[in-house]
Amino acid sequence: MTDAIDLLLNTSLWAAVLRIATPLIFGVLGALLCERSGVLNLGIEGIMTMGAMSGWLAVYLGAPLLVGLLVAAICGALLGALHATLTVPLGLSQHVSGLGITLFASALAYYLYRLIVEVGDLPPTIEPFEPLNIPFLTDIPVLGPILFAQAFPTYLALFAVIAMAYVLTRTPLGLAIRMTGENAHAVDAQGLYPTHIRFGAVVVGSALMAIGGAFLTTTAFNSFFPGMVQGRGWICIALVVFASWRPGKALIGALLFAFFDAYQLRLQTTTEGVPYQLFLMAPYVLSITALVLVARKAEVPASLMTPYRRGER
């Protein structure tokens, strides 16, 4: 018990929480943007996988790390455009299309990786993003090692939370996105194009998801391997509900899950006689519990998963 409490006072634990939360922040913001416009994007798991592979591959072939993130975002946007084409103008099932995108993108990522990269006994690696040591700020007791010694993509994720919160709540574009998710016909009556708004939201949201996947291969790890996303996309879908479709609460949800995950990893090394599988499932059990407690009060966008067809009521 003493060791478990001591872990909570360790700054390395809280620094790890922020690192583990980073891909979840990108993923949940992307899913939130899609759903705010009225489109459920279950392709997130495959989009994150493609982002992880394409971002890593670009760097492996000689591109700078920032270009790797850009390549991942472009690949995610293209997959988002495919999903948007099927679900917005064509009005096909968002569930079926999303699951199809996940299967297609995951398989394509693995195929391209094996086609382009020569894999030997050990997977090829790249030089990943290094933590930024910000002068003076890094030396601040407690907060310095936690907040000011992270890699660049982590700060990008935190900025994305602030930017999305501002856009959705303080700008005409954000109002249009939110209203499209609530009542697309009212948006049409104002002379706007709900199909264009939904299409753009899905494309941008999918790009964010892919950057979250690229974080895994360009920062958290330095190589790509099958299954590395490990269900983070599905966690992001659940976190959107936990967050009640609000960026600020989405950040809290991502940090909460990351804390459970980082804490269980350290508990495994300090607790004897307890099967490690119990620690592995703990973050998911606790996340489901938190989701159940919050989901009852969540206000789902009224037009979520409802295709928009002009002239229909």
Order of alpha helices (4+ residues) and beta strands (2+ residues): alpha-alpha-alpha-alpha-alpha-alpha-alpha-alpha-alpha-alpha-alpha-alpha-alpha
